[in-house]
């Protein structure tokens, strides 16, 4: 080989070496950028999942606190029914607050249709619509019918300290000897206003 050809070969090798190094560097940069973008997206996704998990846990904790502080009414055993004559029946049903928070704006339904067709009316408005923990709320009812031994339900609405509205539906029976018995354990249900 002559000297000129040798110089051309060296120059070509140098150019090829520069081009190869540049291509390798470019490929390395592209791969690095791709991996960095992938890691950023994975980090953003993990952060979003953590935020969603935090929100869910916060809502869950808030719901647990709400349930722990809510009022919980039960029908007290001192509830009674009297008959003044053959068909003039008067019931006094007491609701006791067994929850961990006070019940406000207590409002039972005003009229009930029993399983045997009797219509039961609430006799008077609630005198004290606030029931603290372990206190009683007295409700007075009447029906004019000789028919006894039936089932009826009373829905009571009330608010907790946060003004969240609840309702409880109690299913009761009145037997032939005028004993009032509870047939269910009513859970307070949150009501959308």
Contact map, one row per residue, 1 for C-alpha under 8 A:
1110110000000000000000000000000000000000000000000000000000000000000000000000000000000000000000000000000000000000000000000000000000000000000000000000000000000000000000000000000000000000000000000
1111110000000000000000000000000000000000000000000000000000000000000000000000000000000000000000000000000000000000000000000000000000000000000000000000000000000000000000000000000000000000000000000
1111111000000000000000000000000000000000000000000000000000000000000000000000000000000000000000000000000000000000000000000000000000000000000000000000000000000000000000000000000000000000000000000
0111111100000000000000000000000000000000000000000000000000000000000000000000000000000000000000000000000000000000000000000000000000000000000000000000000000000000000000000000000000000000000000000
1111111110000000000000000000000000000000000000000000000000000000000000000000000000000000000000000000000000000000000000000000000000000000000000000000000000000000000000000000000000000000000000000
1111111111000000000000000000000000000000000000000000000000000000000000000000000000000000000000000000000000000000000000000000000000000000000000000000000000000000000000000000000000000000000000000
0011111111100000000000000000000000000000000000000000000000000000000000000000000000000000000000000000000000000000000000000000000000000000000000000000000000000000000000000000000000000000000000000
0001111111110000000000000000000000000000000000000000000000000000000000000000000000000000000000000000000000000000000000000000000000000000000000000000000000000000000000000000000000000000000000000
0000111111111000000000000000000000000000000000000000000000000000000000000000000000000000000000000000000000000000000000000000000000000000000000000000000000000000000000000000000000000000000000000
0000011111111100000000000000000000000000000000000000000000000000000000000000000000000000000000000000000000000000000000000000000000000000000000000000000000000000000000000000000000000000000000000
0000001111111110000000000000000000000000000000000000000000000000000000000000000000000000000000000000000000000000000000000000000000000000000000000000000000000000000000000000000000000000000000000
0000000111111111000000000000000000000000000000000000000000000000000000000000000000000000000000000000000000000000000000000000000000000000000000000000000000000000000000000000000000000000000000000
0000000011111111100000000000000000000000000000000000000000000000000000000000000000000000000000000000000000000000000000000000000000000000000000000000000000000000000000000000000000000000000000000
0000000001111111110000000000000000000000000000000000000000000000000000000000000000000000000000000000000000000000000000000000000000000000000000000000000000000000000000000000000000000000000000000
0000000000111111111000000000000000000000000000000000000000000000000000000000000000000000000000000000000000000000000000000000000000000000000000000000000000000000000000000000000000000000000000000
0000000000011111111100000000000000000000000000000000000000000000000000000000000000000000000000000000000000000000000000000000000000000000000000000000000000000000000000000000000000000000000000000
0000000000001111111110000000000000000000000000000000000000000000000000000000000000000000000000000000000000000000000000000000000000000000000000000000000000000000000000000000000000000000000000000
0000000000000111111111000000000000000000000000000000000000000000000000000000000000000000000000000000000000000000000000000000000000000000000000000000000000000000000000000000000000000000000000000
0000000000000011111111100000000000000000000000000000000000000000000000000000000000000000000000000000000000000000000000000000000000000000000000000000000000000000000000000000000000000000000000000
0000000000000001111111110000000000000000000000000000000000000000000000000000000000000000000000000000000000000000000000000000000000000000000000000000000000000000000000000000000000000000000000000
0000000000000000111111111000000000000000000000000000000000000000000000000000000000000000000000000000000000000000000000000000000000000000000000000000000000000000000000000000000000000000000000000
0000000000000000011111111100000000000000000000000000000000000000000000000000000000000000000000000000000000000000000000000000000000000000000000000000000000000000000000000000000000000000000000000
0000000000000000001111111110000000000000000000000000000000000000000000000000000000000000000000000000000000000000000000000000000000000000000000000000000000000000000000000000000000000000000000000
0000000000000000000111111111000000000000000000000000000000000000000000000000000000000000000000000000000000000000000000000000000000000000000000000000000000000000000000000000000000000000000000000
0000000000000000000011111111100000000000000000000000000000000000000000000000000000000000000000000000000000000000000000000000000000000000000000000000000000000000000000000000000000000000000000000
0000000000000000000001111111110000000000000000000000000000000000000000000000000000000000000000000000000000000000000000000000000000000000000000000000000000000000000000000000000000000000000000000
0000000000000000000000111111111000000000000000000000000000000000000000000000000000000000000000000000000000000000000000000000000000000000000000000000000000000000000000000000000000000000000000000
0000000000000000000000011111111100000000000000000000000000000000000000000000000000000000000000000000000000000000000000000000000000000000000000000000000000000000000000000000000000000000000000000
0000000000000000000000001111111110000000000000000000000000000000000000000000000000000000000000000000000000000000000000000000000000000000000000000000000000000000000000000000000000000000000000000
0000000000000000000000000111111111000000000000000000000000000000000000000000000000000000000000000000000000000000000000000000000000000000000000000000000000000000000000000000000000000000000000000
0000000000000000000000000011111111100000000000000000000000000000000000000000000000000000000000000000000000000000000000000000000000000000000000000000000000000000000000000000000000000000000000000
0000000000000000000000000001111111110000000000000000000000000000000000000000000000000000000000000000000000000000000000000000000000000000000000000000000000000000000000000000000000000000000000000
0000000000000000000000000000111111111000000000000000000000000000000000000000000000000000000000000000000000000000000000000000000000000000000000000000000000000000000000000000000000000000000000000
0000000000000000000000000000011111111100000000000000000000000000000000000000000000000000000000000000000000000000000000000000000000000000000000000000000000000000000000000000000000000000000000000
0000000000000000000000000000001111111110000000000000000000000000000000000000000000000000000000000000000000000000000000000000000000000000000000000000000000000000000000000000000000000000000000000
0000000000000000000000000000000111111111000000000000000000000000000000000000000000000000000000000000000000000000000000000000000000000000000000000000000000000000000000000000000000000000000000000
0000000000000000000000000000000011111111100000000000000000000000000000000000000000000000000000000000000000000000000000000000000000000000000000000000000000000000000000000000000000000000000000000
0000000000000000000000000000000001111111110000000000000000000000000000000000000000000000000000000000000000000000000000000000000000000000000000000000000000000000000000000000000000000000000000000
0000000000000000000000000000000000111111111000000000000000000000000000000000000000000000000000000000000000000000000000000000000000000000000000000000000000000000000000000000000000000000000000000
0000000000000000000000000000000000011111111100000000000000000000000000000000000000000000000000000000000000000000000000000000000000000000000000000000000000000000000000000000000000000000000000000
0000000000000000000000000000000000001111111110000000000000000000000000000000000000000000000000000000000000000000000000000000000000000000000000000000000000000000000000000000000000000000000000000
0000000000000000000000000000000000000111111111000000000000000000000000000000000000000000000000000000000000000000000000000000000000000000000000000000000000000000000000000000000000000000000000000
0000000000000000000000000000000000000011111111100000000000000000000000000000000000000000000000000000000000000000000000000000000000000000000000000000000000000000000000000000000000000000000000000
0000000000000000000000000000000000000001111111110000000000000000000000000000000000000000000000000000000000000000000000000000000000000000000000000000000000000000000000000000000000000000000000000
0000000000000000000000000000000000000000111111111000000000000000000000000000000000000000000000000000000000000000000000000000000000000000000000000000000000000000000000000000000000000000000000000
0000000000000000000000000000000000000000011111111100000000000000000000000000000000000000000000000000000000000000000000000000000000000000000000000000000000000000000000000000000000000000000000000
0000000000000000000000000000000000000000001111111110000000000000000000000000000000000000000000000000000000000000000000000000000000000000000000000000000000000000000000000000000000000000000000000
0000000000000000000000000000000000000000000111111111000000000000000000000000000000000000000000000000000000000000000000000000000000000000000000000000000000000000000000000000000000000000000000000
0000000000000000000000000000000000000000000011111111100000000000000000000000000000000000000000000000000000000000000000000000000000000000000000000000000000000000000000000000000000000000000000000
0000000000000000000000000000000000000000000001111111110000000000000000000000000000000000000000000000000000000000000000000000000000000000000000000000000000000000000000000000000000000000000000000
0000000000000000000000000000000000000000000000111111111000000000000000000000000000000000000000000000000000000000000000000000000000000000000000000000000000000000000000000000000000000000000000000
0000000000000000000000000000000000000000000000011111111100000000000000000000000000000000000000000000000000000000000000000000000000000000000000000000000000000000000000000000000000000000000000000
0000000000000000000000000000000000000000000000001111111110000000000000000000000000000000000000000000000000000000000000000000000000000000000000000000000000000000000000000000000000000000000000000
0000000000000000000000000000000000000000000000000111111111000000000000000000000000000000000000000000000000000000000000000000000000000000000000000000000000000000000000000000000000000000000000000
0000000000000000000000000000000000000000000000000011111111100000000000000000000000000000000000000000000000000000000000000000000000000000000000000000000000000000000000000000000000000000000000000
0000000000000000000000000000000000000000000000000001111111110000000000000000000000000000000000000000000000000000000000000000000000000000000000000000000000000000000000000000000000000000000000000
0000000000000000000000000000000000000000000000000000111111111000000000000000000000000000000000000000000000000000000000000000000000000000000000000000000000000000000000000000000000000000000000000
0000000000000000000000000000000000000000000000000000011111111100000000000000000000000000000000000000000000000000000000000000000000000000000000000000000000000000000000000000000000000000000000000
0000000000000000000000000000000000000000000000000000001111111110000000000000000000000000000000000000000000000000000000000000000000000000000000000000000000000000000000000000000000000000000000000
0000000000000000000000000000000000000000000000000000000111111111000000000000000000000000000000000000000000000000000000000000000000000000000000000000000000000000000000000000000000000000000000000
0000000000000000000000000000000000000000000000000000000011111111100000000000000000000000000000000000000000000000000000000000000000000000000000000000000000000000000000000000000000000000000000000
0000000000000000000000000000000000000000000000000000000001111111110000000000000000000000000000000000000000000000000000000000000000000000000000000000000000000000000000000000000000000000000000000
0000000000000000000000000000000000000000000000000000000000111111111000000000000000000000000000000000000000000000000000000000000000000000000000000000000000000000000000000000000000000000000000000
0000000000000000000000000000000000000000000000000000000000011111111100000000000000000000000000000000000000000000000000000000000000000000000000000000000000000000000000000000000000000000000000000
0000000000000000000000000000000000000000000000000000000000001111111110000000000000000000000000000000000000000000000000000000000000000000000000000000000000000000000000000000000000000000000000000
0000000000000000000000000000000000000000000000000000000000000111111111000000000000000000000000000000000000000000000000000000000000000000000000000000000000000000000000000000000000000000000000000
0000000000000000000000000000000000000000000000000000000000000011111111000000000000000000000000000000000000000000000000000000000000000000000000000000000000000000000000000000000000000000000000000
0000000000000000000000000000000000000000000000000000000000000001111111000000000000000000000000000011000000000000000000000000000000000000000000000000000000000000000000000000000000000000000000000
0000000000000000000000000000000000000000000000000000000000000000111111100000000000000000000000000011100000000000000000000000000000000000000000000000000000000000000000000000000000000000000000000
0000000000000000000000000000000000000000000000000000000000000000011111110000000000000000000000000011111000000000000000000000000000000000000000000000000000000001000000000000000000000000000000000
0000000000000000000000000000000000000000000000000000000000000000000011111000000000000000000000001111111000000000000000000000000000001000000000000000000000000001000000000000000000000000000100000
0000000000000000000000000000000000000000000000000000000000000000000001111100000000000000000000001111000000000000000000000000000000000000000000000000000000000000000000000000000000000000001100000
0000000000000000000000000000000000000000000000000000000000000000000000111110000000000000000000111110000000000000000000000000000000000000000000000000000000000000000000010000000000000000000100000
0000000000000000000000000000000000000000000000000000000000000000000000011111000000000000000000111100000000000000000000000000000000000000000000000000000000000000000000000000000000000000110000000
0000000000000000000000000000000000000000000000000000000000000000000000001111101000000000000011110000000000000000000000000000000000000000000000000000000000000000000000000000000000000100000000000
0000000000000000000000000000000000000000000000000000000000000000000000000111111000000000000011110000000000000000000000000000000000000001000000000000000000000000000000000000000000000000000000000
0000000000000000000000000000000000000000000000000000000000000000000000000011111000000000000001000000000000000000000000000000000000000000000000000000000000000000000000000000000000000000000000000
0000000000000000000000000000000000000000000000000000000000000000000000000001111100000000000011000000000000000000000000000000000000000000000000000000000000000000000000000000000000000000000000000
0000000000000000000000000000000000000000000000000000000000000000000000000011111110000000001111000000000000000000000000000000000000000000000000000000000000000000000000000000000000010000000000000
0000000000000000000000000000000000000000000000000000000000000000000000000000011111000000001110000000000000000000000000000000000000000000000000000000000000000000000000000000000001110000000000000
0000000000000000000000000000000000000000000000000000000000000000000000000000001111100000111100000000000000000000000000000000000000000000000000000000000000000000000000000000000001110000000000000
0000000000000000000000000000000000000000000000000000000000000000000000000000000111110000111000000000000000000000000000000000000000000000000000000000000000000000000000000000000001000000000000000
0000000000000000000000000000000000000000000000000000000000000000000000000000000011111111110000000000000000000000000000000000000000000000000000000000000000000000000000000000000000000000000000000
0000000000000000000000000000000000000000000000000000000000000000000000000000000001111111110000000000000000000000000000000000000000000000000000000000000000000000000000000000000000000000000000000
0000000000000000000000000000000000000000000000000000000000000000000000000000000000111111100000000000000000000000000000000000000000000000000000000000000000000000000000000000000000000000000000000
0000000000000000000000000000000000000000000000000000000000000000000000000000000000111111000000000000000000000000000000000000000000000000000000001100000000000000000000000000000000000000000000000
0000000000000000000000000000000000000000000000000000000000000000000000000000000000111111100000000000000000000000000000000000000000000000000000111110000000000000000000000000000000000000000000000
0000000000000000000000000000000000000000000000000000000000000000000000000000000000111111110000000000000000000000000000000000000000000000000001111100000000000000000000000000000000000000000000000
0000000000000000000000000000000000000000000000000000000000000000000000000000000011111011111000000000000000000000000000000000000000000000000001111000000000000000000000000000000000000000000000000
0000000000000000000000000000000000000000000000000000000000000000000000000000000011110001111100000000000000000000000000000000000000000000000111100000000000000000000000000000000000000000000000000
0000000000000000000000000000000000000000000000000000000000000000000000000000001111000000111110000000000000000000000000000000000000000000000111000000000000000000000000000000000000000000000000000
0000000000000000000000000000000000000000000000000000000000000000000000000000001110000000011111000000000000000000000000000000000000000000011110000000000000000000000000000000000000000000000000000
0000000000000000000000000000000000000000000000000000000000000000000000000011011100000000001111100000000000000000000000000000000000000000011110000000000000000000000000000000000000000000000000000
0000000000000000000000000000000000000000000000000000000000000000000000000011111000000000000111110000000000000000000000000000000000000001111000000000000000000000000000000000000000000000000000000
0000000000000000000000000000000000000000000000000000000000000000000000001111000000000000000011111000000000000000000000000000000000000001111000000000000000000000000000000000000000000000000000000
0000000000000000000000000000000000000000000000000000000000000000000000001111000000000000000001111100000000000000000000000000000000100111100000000000000000000000000000000000000000000000000000000
0000000000000000000000000000000000000000000000000000000000000000000000111100000000000000000000111110011000000000000000000000000000111111000000000000000000000000000000000000000000000000000000000
0000000000000000000000000000000000000000000000000000000000000000000000111100000000000000000000011111000000000000000000000000000000001100000000000000000000000000000000000000000000000000000000000
0000000000000000000000000000000000000000000000000000000000000000000111111000000000000000000000001111110000000000000000000000000000001100000000000000000000000000000000000000000000000000000000000
0000000000000000000000000000000000000000000000000000000000000000000111110000000000000000000000000111110000000000000000000000000000001000000000000000000000000000000000000000000000000000000000000
0000000000000000000000000000000000000000000000000000000000000000000011100000000000000000000000000011111000000000000000000000000000011000000000000000000000000001100000000000000000000000000000000
0000000000000000000000000000000000000000000000000000000000000000000001100000000000000000000000001011111100000000000000000000000001111000000000000000000000000001100000000000000000000000000000000
0000000000000000000000000000000000000000000000000000000000000000000001100000000000000000000000001000111111000000000000000000000011110000000000000000000000000111100000000000000000000000000000000
0000000000000000000000000000000000000000000000000000000000000000000000000000000000000000000000000000011111000000000000000000000011100000000000000000000000000111100000000000000000000000000000000
0000000000000000000000000000000000000000000000000000000000000000000000000000000000000000000000000000001111100000000000000000000011000000000000000000000000001110000000000000000000000000000000000
0000000000000000000000000000000000000000000000000000000000000000000000000000000000000000000000000000001111110000000000000000010011100000000000000000000000011110000000000000000000000000000000000
0000000000000000000000000000000000000000000000000000000000000000000000000000000000000000000000000000000011111000000000000000010010000000000000000000000000011100000000000000000000000000000000000
0000000000000000000000000000000000000000000000000000000000000000000000000000000000000000000000000000000001111100000000000000000000000000000000000000000001111000000000000000000000000000000000000
0000000000000000000000000000000000000000000000000000000000000000000000000000000000000000000000000000000000111111000000000100000000000000000000000000000001110000000000000000000000000000000000000
0000000000000000000000000000000000000000000000000000000000000000000000000000000000000000000000000000000000011111000000001100000000000000000000000000000000000000000000000000000000000000000000000
0000000000000000000000000000000000000000000000000000000000000000000000000000000000000000000000000000000000001111100000111100000000000000000000000000000000000000000000000000000000000000000000000
0000000000000000000000000000000000000000000000000000000000000000000000000000000000000000000000000000000000001111110000111000000000000000000000000000000111000000000000000000000000000000000000000
0000000000000000000000000000000000000000000000000000000000000000000000000000000000000000000000000000000000000011111011110000000000000000000000000000000100000000000000000000000000000000000000000
0000000000000000000000000000000000000000000000000000000000000000000000000000000000000000000000000000000000000001111111110000000000000000000000000000011110000000000000000000000000000000000000000
0000000000000000000000000000000000000000000000000000000000000000000000000000000000000000000000000000000000000000111111000000000000000000000000000000011100000000000000000000000000000000000000000
0000000000000000000000000000000000000000000000000000000000000000000000000000000000000000000000000000000000000000011111000000000000000000000000000010011000000000000000000000000000000000000000000
0000000000000000000000000000000000000000000000000000000000000000000000000000000000000000000000000000000000000000111111100000000000000000000000000000000000000000000000000000000000000000000000000
0000000000000000000000000000000000000000000000000000000000000000000000000000000000000000000000000000000000000000111111110000000000000000000000111010000000000000000000000000000000000000000000000
0000000000000000000000000000000000000000000000000000000000000000000000000000000000000000000000000000000000000011110011111000000000000000000000110000000000000000000000000000000000000000000000000
0000000000000000000000000000000000000000000000000000000000000000000000000000000000000000000000000000000000000011110001111100000000000000000011100000000000000000000000000000000000000000000000000
0000000000000000000000000000000000000000000000000000000000000000000000000000000000000000000000000000000000000111000000111110000000000000000011100000000000000000000000000000000000000000000000000
0000000000000000000000000000000000000000000000000000000000000000000000000000000000000000000000000000000000001110000000011111100000000000001111000000000000000000000000000000000000000000000000000
0000000000000000000000000000000000000000000000000000000000000000000000000000000000000000000000000000000000000000000000001111100000000000000111000000000000000000000000000000000000000000000000000
0000000000000000000000000000000000000000000000000000000000000000000000000000000000000000000000000000000000000000000000000111110000000000001110000000000000000000000000000000000000000000000000000
0000000000000000000000000000000000000000000000000000000000000000000000000000000000000000000000000000000000000000000000000111111000000000001000000000000000000000000000000000000000000000000000000
0000000000000000000000000000000000000000000000000000000000000000000000000000000000000000000000000000000001100000000000000001111110000000111000000000000000000000000000000000000000000000000000000
0000000000000000000000000000000000000000000000000000000000000000000000000000000000000000000000000000000000000000000000000000111110000000000000000000000000000000000000000000000000000000000000000
0000000000000000000000000000000000000000000000000000000000000000000000000000000000000000000000000000000000000000000000000000011111100000100000000000000000000000000000000000000000000000000000000
0000000000000000000000000000000000000000000000000000000000000000000000000000000000000000000000000000001111100000000000000000011111100000100000000000000000000000000000000000000000000000000000000
0000000000000000000000000000000000000000000000000000000000000000000000000000000000000000000000000000011111000000000000000000000111110000000000000000000000000000000000000000000000000000000000000
0000000000000000000000000000000000000000000000000000000000000000000000000000000000000000000000011000011101000000000000000000000111111111100000000000000000000000000000000000000000000000000000000
0000000000000000000000000000000000000000000000000000000000000000000000000000000000000000000000001000111000000000000000000000000001111110000000000000000000000000000000000000000000000000000000000
0000000000000000000000000000000000000000000000000000000000000000000000100000000000000000000000001111110000000000000000000000000000111110000000000000000000000000000000000000000000000000000000000
0000000000000000000000000000000000000000000000000000000000000000000000000000000000000000000000011110000000000000000000000000000000111111000000000000000000000000000000000000000000000000000000000
0000000000000000000000000000000000000000000000000000000000000000000000000000000000000000000000011000000000000000000000000000000000111111100000000000000000000000000000000000000000000000000000000
0000000000000000000000000000000000000000000000000000000000000000000000000001000000000000000001111000000000000000000000000000000000100111110000000000000000000000000000000000000000000000000000000
0000000000000000000000000000000000000000000000000000000000000000000000000000000000000000000001110000000000000000000000000000010110100011111000000000000000000000000000000000000000000000000000000
0000000000000000000000000000000000000000000000000000000000000000000000000000000000000000000111100000000000000000000000000000010000000001111100000000000000000000000000000000000000000000000000000
0000000000000000000000000000000000000000000000000000000000000000000000000000000000000000000111100000000000000000000000000101110000000000111110000000000000000000000000000000000000000000000000000
0000000000000000000000000000000000000000000000000000000000000000000000000000000000000000011110000000000000000000000000000111000000000000011111000000000000000000000000000000000000000000000000000
0000000000000000000000000000000000000000000000000000000000000000000000000000000000000000011110000000000000000000000000011111000000000000001111100000000000000000000000000000000000000000000000000
0000000000000000000000000000000000000000000000000000000000000000000000000000000000000001111000000000000000000000000000011110000000000000000111110000000000000000000000000000000000000000000000000
0000000000000000000000000000000000000000000000000000000000000000000000000000000000000011110000000000000000000000000001111000000000000000000011111000000000000000000000000000000000000000000000000
0000000000000000000000000000000000000000000000000000000000000000000000000000000000000011100000000000000000000000000001100000000000000000000001111100000000000000000000000000000000000000000000000
0000000000000000000000000000000000000000000000000000000000000000000000000000000000000111100000000000000000000000000001000000000000000000000000111111000000000000000000000000000000000000000000000
0000000000000000000000000000000000000000000000000000000000000000000000000000000000000111000000000000000000000000000000000000000000000000000000011111000000000000000000000000000000000000000000000
0000000000000000000000000000000000000000000000000000000000000000000000000000000000000010000000000000000000000000000101000000000000000000000000001111100000000000000000000000000000000000000000000
0000000000000000000000000000000000000000000000000000000000000000000000000000000000000000000000000000000000000000000000000000000000000000000000001111110000000000000000000000011101000000000000000
0000000000000000000000000000000000000000000000000000000000000000000000000000000000000000000000000000000000000000000000000000000000000000000000000011111000000000000000000000111101000000000000000
0000000000000000000000000000000000000000000000000000000000000000000000000000000000000000000000000000000000000000011100000000000000000000000000000001111100000000000000000000111000000000000000000
0000000000000000000000000000000000000000000000000000000000000000000000000000000000000000000000000000000000000000011100000000000000000000000000000000111110000000000000000011110000000000000000000
0000000000000000000000000000000000000000000000000000000000000000000000000000000000000000000000000000000000000001111000000000000000000000000000000000011111000000000000000011100000000000000000000
0000000000000000000000000000000000000000000000000000000000000000000000000000000000000000000000000000000000000001010000000000000000000000000000000000001111100000000000001111000000000000000000000
0000000000000000000000000000000000000000000000000000000000000000000000000000000000000000000000000000000000011001000000000000000000000000000000000000000111110000000000001111000000000000000000000
0000000000000000000000000000000000000000000000000000000000000000000000000000000000000000000000000000000000011000000000000000000000000000000000000000000011111000000000111100000000000000000000000
0000000000000000000000000000000000000000000000000000000000000000000000000000000000000000000000000000000001111000000000000000000000000000000000000000000001111100000000111000000000000000000000000
0000000000000000000000000000000000000000000000000000000000000000000000000000000000000000000000000000000011110000000000000000000000000000000000000000000000111110000011110000000000000000000000000
0000000000000000000000000000000000000000000000000000000000000000000000000000000000000000000000000000001111100000000000000000000000000000000000000000000000011111000011100000000000000000000000000
0000000000000000000000000000000000000000000000000000000000000000000000000000000000000000000000000000001111000000000000000000000000000000000000000000000000001111111111000000000000000000000000000
0000000000000000000000000000000000000000000000000000000000000000000001100000000000000000000000000000111100000000000000000000000000000000000000000000000000000111111111000000000000000000000000000
0000000000000000000000000000000000000000000000000000000000000000000000000000000000000000000000000000111100000000000000000000000000000000000000000000000000000011111100000000000000000000000000000
0000000000000000000000000000000000000000000000000000000000000000000000000000000000000000000000000000000000000000000000000000000000000000000000000000000000000011111100000000000000000000000000000
0000000000000000000000000000000000000000000000000000000000000000000000000000000000000000000000000000000000000000000000000000000000000000000000000000000000000011111110000000000000000000000000000
0000000000000000000000000000000000000000000000000000000000000000000000000000000000000000000000000000000000000000000000000000000000000000000000000000000000000011111111000000000000000000000001100
0000000000000000000000000000000000000000000000000000000000000000000000000000000000000000000000000000000000000000000000000000000000000000000000000000000000001111001111100000000000000000000001111
0000000000000000000000000000000000000000000000000000000000000000000000000000000000000000000000000000000000000000000000000000000000000000000000000000000000001111000111110000000000000000000111100
0000000000000000000000000000000000000000000000000000000000000000000000000000000000000000000000000000000000000000000000000000000000000000000000000000000000111100000011111000000000000000000111100
0000000000000000000000000000000000000000000000000000000000000000000000001000000000000000000000000000000000000000000000000000000000000000000000000000000000111000000001111100000000000000011110000
0000000000000000000000000000000000000000000000000000000000000000000000000000000000000000000000000000000000000000000000000000000000000000000000000000000011110000000000111110000000000000011000000
0000000000000000000000000000000000000000000000000000000000000000000000000000000000000000000000000000000000000000000000000000000000000000000000000000000011100000000000011111000000000111110000000
0000000000000000000000000000000000000000000000000000000000000000000000000000000000000000000000000000000000000000000000000000000000000000000000000000001111000000000000001111100000000111000000000
0000000000000000000000000000000000000000000000000000000000000000000000000000000000000000000000000000000000000000000000000000000000000000000000000000001111000000000000000111110000011111000000000
0000000000000000000000000000000000000000000000000000000000000000000000000000000000000000000000000000000000000000000000000000000000000000000000000000111100000000000000000011111000111110000000000
0000000000000000000000000000000000000000000000000000000000000000000000000000000000000000000000000000000000000000000000000000000000000000000000000001111000000000000000000001111111111000000000000
0000000000000000000000000000000000000000000000000000000000000000000000000000000000000000000000000000000000000000000000000000000000000000000000000001110000000000000000000000111111110000000000000
0000000000000000000000000000000000000000000000000000000000000000000000000000000000000000000000000000000000000000000000000000000000000000000000000001100000000000000000000000011111100000000000000
0000000000000000000000000000000000000000000000000000000000000000000000000000000000000000000000000000000000000000000000000000000000000000000000000000000000000000000000000000011111100000000000000
0000000000000000000000000000000000000000000000000000000000000000000000000000000111000000000000000000000000000000000000000000000000000000000000000001100000000000000000000000011111110000000000000
0000000000000000000000000000000000000000000000000000000000000000000000000000000110000000000000000000000000000000000000000000000000000000000000000000000000000000000000000000111111111000000000000
0000000000000000000000000000000000000000000000000000000000000000000000000000001110000000000000000000000000000000000000000000000000000000000000000000000000000000000000000001111001111100000000000
0000000000000000000000000000000000000000000000000000000000000000000000000000000000000000000000000000000000000000000000000000000000000000000000000000000000000000000000000001110000111110000000000
0000000000000000000000000000000000000000000000000000000000000000000000000010000000000000000000000000000000000000000000000000000000000000000000000000000000000000000000000111100000011111100000000
0000000000000000000000000000000000000000000000000000000000000000000000000000000000000000000000000000000000000000000000000000000000000000000000000000000000000000000000000111100000001111100000000
0000000000000000000000000000000000000000000000000000000000000000000000000000000000000000000000000000000000000000000000000000000000000000000000000000000000000000000000000111000000000111110000000
0000000000000000000000000000000000000000000000000000000000000000000000000100000000000000000000000000000000000000000000000000000000000000000000000000000000000000000000000100000000000111111000000
0000000000000000000000000000000000000000000000000000000000000000000000000100000000000000000000000000000000000000000000000000000000000000000000000000000000000000000000011100000000000001111100000
0000000000000000000000000000000000000000000000000000000000000000000000010000000000000000000000000000000000000000000000000000000000000000000000000000000000000000000000011000000000000000111110000
0000000000000000000000000000000000000000000000000000000000000000000000111000000000000000000000000000000000000000000000000000000000000000000000000000000000000000000001110000000000000000011111000
0000000000000000000000000000000000000000000000000000000000000000000000000000000000000000000000000000000000000000000000000000000000000000000000000000000000000000000001110000000000000000001111100
0000000000000000000000000000000000000000000000000000000000000000000000000000000000000000000000000000000000000000000000000000000000000000000000000000000000000000000111100000000000000000000111110
0000000000000000000000000000000000000000000000000000000000000000000000000000000000000000000000000000000000000000000000000000000000000000000000000000000000000000000111100000000000000000000011111
0000000000000000000000000000000000000000000000000000000000000000000000000000000000000000000000000000000000000000000000000000000000000000000000000000000000000000000010000000000000000000000001111
0000000000000000000000000000000000000000000000000000000000000000000000000000000000000000000000000000000000000000000000000000000000000000000000000000000000000000000010000000000000000000000000111
